[in-house]
Amino acid sequence: MLKNTLNLLKKLYGDINYNLSAINVRENCSSCERKNSSNIIIEDMKDEDGINIFVKSTAQGETVFIPAIINKSGIDDIVRNDFYIEKDANVIIQAGCALHSDNNDKSSHFGIHRFFIGENAKVKYYEKHLGEGVDAQRIISPKTEIVLDKNASFLMDSIQLDGVTYSKRDTIAKVGEGAIFDVNERMLTKEKQEVLSKFNVEVVGNDASINIVSRSVVKGDSKQTLESNIVGNYRCVGHSECDAILEDNGIAIAVPALIANHKDASLIHEAAIGRISKEQIEKLQTLGLSEEESESYIVKGFLK
């Protein structure tokens, strides 16, 4: 792998030992490194540009890394990743995209991820997006589709902190009987950056649980929009929460929809949009912090 790619991987994941995990690194539209484990097999798709990831039921606590790296400008990348998680498996998936611009040409990455999660299987999915380099258009737009079988769970931790010019994020889930769909999304935008994040979640079995929490910090002239739709067709519990901190001329929009098609579908939505309160800043200033440092600590804690 190129040195620049290794640096971007470190920014995504920190210092890790890739030799202990299954991994597929996508660099500038093609795989540059791949390693399977005895329980996780990665193969090229036959008819499309992408990979199939097969996780056996014997995978218990293993991790698979599937980063996409674009380390120069002028690249438009589209890739599909399909995950087949067997019954009773327990796996951690580290995904994400790092995009570096070396000139003013636009670059983009569109990732399509599909998860077919078997009965009782547990998936923790970490997705991080970042952009850096000279001033240029950097577009990262993931589409994620999840099908959860009986008593399966999917915990999604998604973070996008600065550097991405535009992002359209689509997440679609079908949640089966007794299954758990849990999302923690955090986003920071500034200047004229824009994010549109959509969740469409449908309950297709009794006693499912849905929890979607999205936290946003909107700075400069940036804009963030969250559309969250939960459809309860069976007895279930669903919760959607959108919290945003506005600074400068930022715009935050929350568009929730709860549809209960069953008398025992319990669905709740919460939303709060506003600026950092003067009282919070003054309290930290009494501890010796400047106003700028106080705001920084509040934002970091909010997005943690």
C-alpha positions as CSV (number, residue, x, y, z in Angstrom):
1,M,0.0,0.0,0.0
2,L,1.1,3.6,-0.6
3,K,2.4,5.6,2.3
4,N,-0.4,8.1,1.9
5,T,-3.0,5.2,2.1
6,L,-1.4,3.9,5.3
7,N,-1.6,7.4,6.8
8,L,-5.3,7.6,6.0
9,L,-5.9,4.2,7.4
10,K,-4.3,5.4,10.7
11,K,-6.6,8.4,10.7
12,L,-9.7,6.1,10.3
13,Y,-8.7,3.4,12.8
14,G,-5.6,4.5,14.8
15,D,-2.8,2.0,15.4
16,I,-4.1,-1.5,14.9
17,N,-2.6,-4.9,14.0
18,Y,-4.3,-5.8,10.7
19,N,-2.6,-9.3,10.8
20,L,-5.1,-10.3,13.5
21,S,-8.2,-9.7,11.3
22,A,-9.8,-10.2,8.0
23,I,-9.3,-7.1,5.8
24,N,-10.0,-5.7,2.3
25,V,-8.5,-2.3,1.5
26,R,-9.9,-0.5,-1.5
27,E,-7.5,2.1,-2.9
28,N,-8.5,4.4,-5.8
29,C,-11.2,2.1,-7.1
30,S,-9.6,-1.4,-6.7
31,S,-8.6,-3.7,-3.9
32,C,-4.9,-3.4,-3.0
33,E,-4.8,-5.7,0.0
34,R,-6.9,-8.6,1.2
35,K,-6.7,-11.2,4.0
36,N,-9.2,-13.8,5.0
37,S,-9.5,-15.6,8.4
38,S,-10.8,-19.1,8.9
39,N,-14.2,-17.7,9.8
40,I,-14.5,-14.7,7.5
41,I,-14.1,-15.0,3.7
42,I,-13.9,-12.1,1.3
43,E,-14.5,-12.7,-2.4
44,D,-14.8,-10.5,-5.5
45,M,-18.3,-10.2,-7.0
46,K,-18.6,-11.8,-10.4
47,D,-20.8,-9.3,-12.2
48,E,-20.2,-6.1,-10.3
49,D,-17.4,-4.0,-8.8
50,G,-17.5,-5.1,-5.2
51,I,-17.0,-7.8,-2.7
52,N,-19.0,-10.5,-0.9
53,I,-18.1,-11.0,2.8
54,F,-19.1,-14.3,4.3
55,V,-19.1,-14.5,8.1
56,K,-19.5,-18.0,9.5
57,S,-21.4,-18.9,12.6
58,T,-18.1,-19.9,14.2
59,A,-16.9,-16.2,14.1
60,Q,-17.2,-15.0,17.7
61,G,-15.9,-11.5,18.3
62,E,-13.7,-11.3,15.2
63,T,-13.2,-8.1,13.3
64,V,-13.2,-7.4,9.5
65,F,-11.9,-4.2,8.1
66,I,-13.2,-2.9,4.7
67,P,-11.9,0.7,4.3
68,A,-12.1,2.6,1.0
69,I,-9.2,5.0,0.4
70,I,-9.0,7.7,-2.2
71,N,-5.6,9.4,-2.0
72,K,-5.8,11.7,-5.0
73,S,-8.2,14.0,-6.7
74,G,-10.3,13.4,-9.8
75,I,-11.6,9.9,-8.8
76,D,-15.2,8.8,-8.8
77,D,-15.5,5.5,-7.1
78,I,-18.6,3.3,-6.8
79,V,-18.5,0.0,-5.0
80,R,-20.9,-2.7,-3.6
81,N,-20.2,-4.7,-0.4
82,D,-22.6,-7.6,0.5
83,F,-22.4,-9.2,3.9
84,Y,-23.8,-12.6,4.6
85,I,-23.8,-13.2,8.4
86,E,-24.6,-16.8,9.4
87,K,-26.9,-17.7,12.3
88,D,-25.3,-17.2,15.8
89,A,-22.3,-15.3,14.5
90,N,-20.8,-12.4,16.5
91,V,-18.7,-10.0,14.4
92,I,-17.3,-6.5,14.4
93,I,-17.2,-4.7,11.0
94,Q,-14.9,-1.6,10.6
95,A,-15.9,0.3,7.5
96,G,-15.4,3.8,6.3
97,C,-13.9,6.1,3.7
98,A,-11.0,8.5,3.8
99,L,-10.7,10.9,0.8
100,H,-7.6,13.1,0.3
101,S,-7.6,15.9,-2.3
102,D,-4.2,16.8,-3.9
103,N,-5.7,19.4,-6.3
104,N,-9.0,21.2,-7.0
105,D,-10.6,18.4,-9.0
106,K,-13.7,16.7,-7.5
107,S,-13.5,13.2,-6.0
108,S,-16.4,11.0,-4.8
109,H,-17.0,7.6,-3.2
110,F,-20.4,5.9,-3.4
111,G,-20.6,2.8,-1.2
112,I,-23.6,0.4,-1.4
113,H,-23.6,-2.0,1.6
114,R,-26.1,-4.8,2.1
115,F,-26.4,-6.9,5.3
116,F,-28.2,-10.2,5.5
117,I,-28.1,-11.1,9.2
118,G,-29.1,-14.6,10.3
119,E,-31.0,-15.6,13.4
120,N,-29.4,-14.7,16.7
121,A,-26.4,-13.2,15.0
122,K,-24.8,-10.0,16.4
123,V,-23.2,-7.3,14.3
124,K,-21.4,-4.2,15.4
125,Y,-20.8,-1.9,12.5
126,Y,-18.5,1.1,12.7
127,E,-18.5,3.6,9.8
128,K,-16.2,6.6,9.7
129,H,-16.0,9.2,6.9
130,L,-13.4,11.9,6.6
131,G,-12.0,14.3,4.0
132,E,-8.8,16.3,3.9
133,G,-6.3,18.1,1.6
134,V,-6.6,21.2,-0.6
135,D,-9.9,23.0,-1.1
136,A,-12.0,20.7,-3.5
137,Q,-15.3,18.9,-3.7
138,R,-15.2,15.7,-1.7
139,I,-18.4,13.6,-1.9
140,I,-19.0,10.5,0.2
141,S,-22.5,9.0,-0.1
142,P,-23.2,5.6,1.5
143,K,-26.3,3.5,1.0
144,T,-26.8,0.8,3.7
145,E,-29.5,-1.9,3.6
146,I,-30.0,-4.3,6.5
147,V,-32.3,-7.3,6.8
148,L,-32.4,-8.7,10.4
149,D,-33.7,-12.2,11.0
150,K,-35.2,-13.4,14.3
151,N,-33.5,-12.1,17.4
152,A,-30.6,-10.7,15.4
153,S,-29.0,-7.4,16.3
154,F,-27.3,-4.6,14.3
155,L,-25.5,-1.8,16.2
156,M,-24.4,0.9,13.9
157,D,-21.9,3.6,15.0
158,S,-21.5,6.2,12.2
159,I,-19.4,9.3,12.4
160,Q,-18.5,12.1,9.9
161,L,-16.5,14.9,11.2
162,D,-15.6,17.7,8.8
163,G,-13.8,17.6,5.4
164,V,-16.7,16.1,3.4
165,T,-18.2,18.7,1.1
166,Y,-21.5,16.8,0.4
167,S,-23.0,13.6,1.7
168,K,-26.3,11.8,1.1
169,R,-26.7,8.9,3.5
170,D,-29.5,6.4,3.0
171,T,-30.1,3.7,5.6
172,I,-32.9,1.1,5.0
173,A,-33.7,-1.7,7.5
174,K,-36.2,-4.5,7.9
175,V,-36.3,-5.6,11.5
176,G,-37.6,-9.1,12.2
177,E,-39.1,-10.8,15.2
178,G,-37.2,-9.9,18.4
179,A,-34.5,-8.2,16.5
180,I,-32.6,-5.0,17.5
181,F,-31.6,-2.1,15.3
182,D,-29.6,0.5,17.1
183,V,-27.9,3.5,15.5
184,N,-25.7,6.2,16.9
185,E,-24.9,8.8,14.2
186,R,-22.7,11.9,14.7
187,M,-21.9,14.6,12.2
188,L,-20.1,17.9,12.0
189,T,-20.2,20.3,9.1
190,K,-18.8,23.8,8.5
191,E,-18.3,26.3,5.7
192,K,-20.8,25.3,2.9
193,Q,-20.8,21.6,3.6
194,E,-24.1,19.7,3.4
195,V,-25.4,16.4,4.7
196,L,-28.7,14.7,4.0
197,S,-29.3,11.6,6.2
198,K,-32.3,9.4,5.7
199,F,-33.5,6.4,7.8
200,N,-36.3,4.2,6.6
201,V,-36.9,1.4,9.1
202,E,-39.7,-1.2,8.8
203,V,-40.7,-3.6,11.6
204,V,-41.6,-7.0,10.1
205,G,-42.0,-9.1,13.2
206,N,-43.2,-8.9,16.8
207,D,-41.1,-7.5,19.7
208,A,-38.5,-5.8,17.6
209,S,-36.6,-2.8,19.0
210,I,-35.5,0.3,17.1
211,N,-33.3,3.1,18.4
212,I,-32.0,5.9,16.2
213,V,-30.0,8.7,17.7
214,S,-28.5,11.4,15.5
215,R,-26.3,14.3,16.9
216,S,-25.2,17.2,14.7
217,V,-23.0,20.2,15.0
218,V,-23.7,22.7,12.2
219,K,-21.2,25.5,11.7
220,G,-20.5,28.2,9.2
221,D,-23.0,28.2,6.3
222,S,-23.4,24.5,6.3
223,K,-26.7,22.5,6.3
224,Q,-27.8,19.2,7.8
225,T,-31.1,17.4,7.2
226,L,-32.3,14.3,9.0
227,E,-35.3,12.3,7.7
228,S,-36.2,9.5,10.0
229,N,-39.1,7.1,9.2
230,I,-40.1,4.2,11.5
231,V,-43.0,1.9,10.4
232,G,-44.4,-0.3,13.1
233,N,-46.3,-3.2,11.5
234,Y,-46.2,-5.4,14.6
235,R,-45.8,-5.1,18.3
236,C,-42.6,-3.2,18.8
237,V,-40.7,-0.4,20.5
238,G,-39.2,2.4,18.4
239,H,-37.4,5.6,19.3
240,S,-35.9,8.3,17.1
241,E,-33.9,11.3,18.5
242,C,-32.4,14.2,16.6
243,D,-30.2,16.8,18.5
244,A,-28.4,19.6,16.8
245,I,-26.1,22.5,17.9
246,L,-26.2,25.5,15.6
247,E,-23.3,27.9,15.2
248,D,-22.8,30.9,12.9
249,N,-25.4,30.6,10.0
250,G,-25.8,26.9,10.0
251,I,-29.2,25.3,9.1
252,A,-30.5,22.1,10.8
253,I,-33.7,20.4,9.6
254,A,-35.4,17.4,11.3
255,V,-38.2,15.6,9.5
256,P,-39.5,12.7,11.6
257,A,-42.2,10.3,10.7
258,L,-43.7,7.6,12.9
259,I,-46.3,5.2,11.3
260,A,-48.0,2.7,13.6
261,N,-49.9,0.0,11.8
262,H,-50.4,-2.1,15.0
263,K,-52.1,-1.2,18.2
264,D,-49.1,-2.3,20.2
265,A,-46.5,-0.4,18.2
266,S,-45.0,2.1,20.7
267,L,-43.1,4.8,18.7
268,I,-41.5,7.9,20.1
269,H,-39.6,10.8,18.5
270,E,-37.5,13.5,20.2
271,A,-35.9,16.5,18.5
272,A,-33.9,19.5,19.9
273,I,-32.2,22.2,17.8
274,G,-30.4,25.2,19.2
275,R,-27.2,27.0,20.0
276,I,-24.8,26.4,22.9
277,S,-26.2,28.1,25.9
278,K,-24.4,31.1,27.5
279,E,-24.7,29.4,30.9
280,Q,-22.8,26.3,29.7
281,I,-19.9,28.5,28.4
282,E,-19.8,30.6,31.5
283,K,-19.7,27.6,33.7
284,L,-16.6,26.2,31.9
285,Q,-15.0,29.7,31.9
286,T,-15.1,29.7,35.7
287,L,-12.7,26.7,35.4
288,G,-10.2,28.8,33.5
289,L,-11.1,28.0,30.0
290,S,-11.5,30.6,27.2
291,E,-14.8,31.0,25.4
292,E,-13.4,29.2,22.4
293,E,-12.0,26.3,24.5
294,S,-15.4,26.0,26.3
295,E,-17.3,25.7,23.0
296,S,-14.8,23.1,21.8
297,Y,-15.2,21.0,24.9
298,I,-19.0,21.2,24.7
299,V,-19.0,20.1,21.0
300,K,-16.6,17.2,21.7
301,G,-18.8,16.0,24.5
302,F,-21.9,16.3,22.4
303,L,-20.5,14.3,19.6
304,K,-18.9,11.6,21.8
